[in-house]
Amino acid sequence: MNNIKALLFLLILFFLSADTLYSADENNPPIPPLKKGGEGGFEVSLIAVGDVMIGGHVKEFTDQFGFDYPFDAVKEILKEADIAFCNLEGPISKKGVKEEGKEFTFKTEPKAAEGLANAGFDVVSLANNHIMDFGADALFETIEHLEKNNIQGIGSGKDLSASRRPALFEINGIKIAFLAYAFTFPLHFYAEQDKPGSAPGVPEFIEKDIKKAKQKNDVVIVSFHWGAELMTEPKEYQINMGHNAIDWGASIVLGHHPHVLQGIELYKNGLIAYSIGNFAFGSYSKNVKDGIMLSIKFNKAGISEAKIIPISVFNIDVLFQPKVLKGDEAKRVINHLEKISAGFNTEVAIVEDTGRLIFPGFH
C-alpha cells in the first residue's frame, strides 16, 4: 500500500499543473540588510561550495576545537565574497525523532549555525534528502538557528509555499534571488500544501518560480539536489533541467548530491555546475577526495567571471577541514574538471593555481 501511495504522489508531483495544486506565496520576505560587499562597485561576488554536514565523524573535532574548526582553512575566501552558499546536509537541532528505516541520518548541534555564520555563509540550501531526517520539529529549529545567525535557508519550510520562497539580496544595486529544489528520495520528505518538507523538483514549479523571481530581480540563482552519488557524469534529466532553468531566466545553477565533482557547462549566458562535490562533510569516505570552491562574479547583465579554486576534501588527510590545493595538485583537479566538462565544450585556463572558465560570448 505504501508503494502505491508513493507512486501516486510521484505521478501527481510530476504530471499535474503546479497552478492546479499549489501556488507559491505572493508575499516575499523583506530583503535582509547587507552584511558585506564591495564598496562602490556594480558587481557581486559569489562563492559556492557543495555539501556541508558538520556531524558524524567530525564531532570529535568540533567537540575539541569548536564549530569554527571545519572552515578555518578557507574562511577568508568565504568572507571575501559578497554571498557565500552551501548545501546544508541535515538539520541543526536538538529536537526531532529519527527517521525509521533510513540507512544514513544526519543531525548537527545548534552551535553549528554559529560556525556557518562565522565562516561567512549567507544562504544555504535545505532542499535535500537529509533535512527531514529528524522530522518537522528539527527542520523548524534549523530555520530558527539559521535566522538567528543571519543566514537564509532556502528550499524547505512549513509547507510547499514556504519551501519555494526565494532568498533575496540587494548588493551594489543588483537584486539577487536564490531558489532551491530536491530531486531525491524519500518522497515523503517533500513539502505539500499543508505539510513541511523540501521543495520538490517539479518542472512546473521551477519554471513558475524562476520566471516570477526574474520579474523582480536582476539575477536568479537556482540550487538543485540531484544526480547519483559518486557518479562523475550528470544524468540526462540534470542536463535537461539545467538548460531549462537557464532558458526560464536563471543565470547560475548550482548542483550537489553526488559528493564528487561533475562537469561545468557554460550554456548560453548562464553557468551550470552539475555537482560542486563535498565541502565540510563528516565522513571518512575513500571515494571523495577532490572538491572546488566556485567563485563567480556577476552584474546586471550576467556573469563577468567564473573561477575554480581546487580544494582537498579527503578527510583521511585534511581531518574535516577543507584545504586549498596548490601546485601540481591544484592543476590535477583543474585538469580533471576540464576533462569531465569536455562534453560541454568547456575550456579552463590555469592561472595561479585556479581555473578560469572561458567560452565564446562570455560577458
Summary of the structure (lengths in Angstrom):
residues: 363
radius of gyration: 18.9
end to end distance: 53.2
largest distance: 60.3
contacts: 1340
relative contact order: 0.14
helix: 31%
strand: 29%
